[in-house]
């Protein structure tokens, strides 16, 4: 999700936005996906807390980001990379909504809260798949079968897109 790092770089380059108070809220739009029925709240909190407790970003990560270029200029400004060395995520709020879902939100200044989107979505997606497979009591071979079918459908879709010159495809992240 490099665009979130680009957004952070933009926020940091405009001091008037850095301390702007914002509220992010995770919303599962498909009412048939009842994540609270699949992901135990304790497991979600454990992952969110573990992620929040980490100090970001490693020196290897900083070096990787520093090496990204647009033409012959760095993708991110040096002060943004320095900021990331001591970065940590702000608090979150999590409530069961009583309808099979969770209300997950982050209210803090824009500069510090913007990166929660990357981690929160990854945590939800990973826990959902893990918990779904566990709840369905899928054996390793059954799980491999599910993943093989999923990759097969993905491959078929990619081949279809490639075979149709009128189709244009743009990828905007892992959502």
N, C-alpha and C positions, 0 to 999 in steps of 0.2 A: 504493500500500500504506500508506494512512494509519494502519491499525491498528498497524503497526510503530512509527510515531512516537508513537502513543498508548501502546504498550507501553514505549517508551523514557521517555516522560513519567512513567509509573507507576513504573518502576525508579528514575528520578531522584528521585521524591518519597519513596522508601523507601531511605534510606542503607544499611540492612542488606542490600539486594539489589545495590547498585551494584558491589561488588567480588566478588560471588559468582561462583565459577569455573563456567563452563558449557561444554558441548561440543555444537556443532551439526553435523549430518551430513546431506549431501544424498544422498537415496536415490531412484533411479529404480525404482519398484516393478514396472513392466512389464518382465519379463525379455526380451521380444522387442525392446525398444528398446535397442540396443547403442550407446550414445552414443560410446564410445571408438572404434568402427569408423567413425563419421561425423565426429566433431570431433577434429582433430589435437590432441595434448596441447600442443604449442607454441602453438597458437592460443588454447586455453583459458587457459594460463598468461599469455600476453601480455595478454589481456583482464582477468584477475583482477589482475595486477600493475598495469596501467594504472589500474584502478578503485581499487586500494589506495593508489596514489600521489597521488590527488586529495585536496585539502583541501576538506572539506565544511562547511557548505552555503553556497551563494552568498548574497549580500545579498538578491538578488531572491527566492531560495527562502525565506529567513528572513521576508521581507516577506509572501510568499504564505501561509506557515504562520501568521504572526502575524494575518493577516486572517481566518483560519478561526474561526468562532464556533459555539457551541452556545447557542441563545437569544441572550442578550446578554453571555455570558462567553466568553473566549478558549478555543479547543480545547486549546491547549498552554500550559503555564506558561512564564513569561518566562525562568526559569533554564534550562529545556530548550532554548529558542531560543538563548540565549547559549552554551550548551554546544555546539550544532551549528555555531557559527561557526568553531571551531577543531578540529572533529571529524575524525578520520581512522580508517580501518578497521584492525583488528589483523591479524596474520599468518593465513595459511590453510595447510592441508596438502592436497596433491593427489597421489594415487597411482593408477596404472592397476591395476585389480583382477584383470587377467588373464582376465576373463570377458566382455570387451566393454564394460565399464563403468569408471567412475572412482569412487574414494573421495575425496570432497571434504568436508573438515571444518574447523571453526573452533573452537579451544579458547582461551578468553580470559575476561575478566570479562564479566558479562552486559551491563552498560551499554555497553561498547564493541563487543561482538560481535553484538548483536541485529540491527543494520541490514544485516549481511552477507546475510541471507535475501533482501532485496529485490534486491540487485545480483547475487548468485550465480544466482538463478533467471532473471533477465532475461538474463544473459550466456549461460547454458546454452541457454535457449530460442532466443535470437537466433542463436547459433553453430550450433545444431542445424539450424535452417531454412536458414541460409546455406550451411553445409557440405553438407547433403543436396542442395540444388539444384545446387551446384557439382559434387558427386560424380556426380549423375545427369545432368550436362551439359545441364541445362535451358536452353533459349534464353530470352531475355526474354519472348517471346510465349508460350512454354510455361509459364513461371512465372506470367505474368498469367492464363493459363487455369486453373492450379491455384488461384490466389487467388480468381478469379471463382467457381469451383465451390465453394470453401470459404465465401465470403461468401454465395453462393446458398443453401447448406445452412443456414448460420446464420440467414439471413433467414427461410427456411421454418420452422425450429424456433421462432423468435420468434413468427411468425404463428400457429403451432399453439398455443403457450402462450397467446397473447392470445385465441384463439378458444375456449379451454376454461376457463370460469369456475371450475372446481373445482381448477385447477392454481395453486399458489402458487410463486413463484420468488423466491429470495434469492440475491444475488450476494455472494460473500465474497472477492473479489480476483481476481488474474490467474492463479491456479494452475489 
